[in-house]
Amino acid sequence: MEAKKNRANPYNDDKVMAACSIFGMMDTSGSCFSGDGVIQAIAIMHDRSNGLGGGFAVYGLYPEHPEDYAFHVMYLSKEARHEVEDLLKGHFHLVAAEEISTRKNPRIGQAPTFWRYFLRAEEDQGRSHDDYVVDQVMKINLSVRDAFVYSSGRNMGVFKGTGYPEDIANFFRLDEYKGYIWTAHGRFPTNTQGWWGGAHPFSLLDWTVVHNGEISSYGINQRYLEMFGYHCTMQTDTEVVTYAVDLLMRRHGLPIEVAAKVMAAPLWDEIDRMPPREKEAHTTLRQVYGSLLLNGPFTVIIARQGEMIGLTDRIRLRPLTAAAKGDILYLSSEESAIRLISPELDRAWIPMGGEPIVGRLQTVAEISATAKMVGVHSP
């Protein structure tokens, strides 16, 4: 009898160039809310995944530890946990440690063990605490076999793994958490294997990134970032986006409007038609940061404390819909996912390629004045 074909991969081939779902929801007033709606929204885009990766980032979920760095660490062996904990005790003040609570889910296979640690960075002359934390994360992920620090920010956390996103949410008991920003991802791996560390979101410090698409410039992006001390260990192209954002915005102090013009730079013929001062600025960005241009189709949702950002590649080869209802900003691969949990929106629109949509606490800023309004209607 003919084998049943996978609906998401009807030809049963090894490489599938399609899909991925992303969703983000932010209360710009700062009020924390349950992630139930976010879980429903990412679940309705089920066919964009194939069970090889799902995950969530939540901001505002550790109010009892607002200034402590919350490390989420996955372990593939007991020996790795002992080694990491010795390192943490030697380089940080350990405030608290606990195993991350999970529940059994028949659709989740064998999983690593997960621990979280609340840490205070030791004083390190000449470097900020954030730089110190980045160095320690890179050190652990490079040197400790069977251990990966996959979340390291303050008052936020990442929960991810191999499975459909709704099953990952159930596994990590996300119905018990609240936050003022939630981002979510359903993964359909393009070029890399599905594994727990390779699921989205990717995170460093407070930064998280979920991504739909393919970063074909991964090699040159990776080599450039390695010059600044970043090391890619999660075996997935999206990791470079997280480190690029940290370098551009935290370390080099560029606003998102400028960082977007590095990662999703205008085409050269468009730059040639710009007024002289604007042309000079964009030319300089391409000359300085040309190796951080993200080539290939992509839509990303980037988040950090107090901010959620949506960005597509410059010719918009992957979908993104933005919407607002009161204080809530939504970003999604599909408008249907937004309307599932908020049928009556104040507005919905499709951003222009390469133009960021930014939600900030107490304000929702639409960067592109030319963004088209779509789908604003009564359900």
PyMOL commands that set and color helices and strands:
alter all, ss='L'
color gray80, all
select helices_A, chain A and resi 36-44+46-48+78-91+129-143+165-171+174-176+218-226+239-251+256-263+268-272+276-292+335-341
alter helices_A, ss='H'
color red, helices_A
select strands_A, chain A and resi 21-27+33-34+54-59+69-75+92-99+113-121+147-151+156-161+178-179+181-186+202-204+207-213+298-304+307-312+321-325+328-332+347-350+357-360+363-366+372-373
alter strands_A, ss='S'
color yellow, strands_A
deselect
rebuild
show_as cartoon
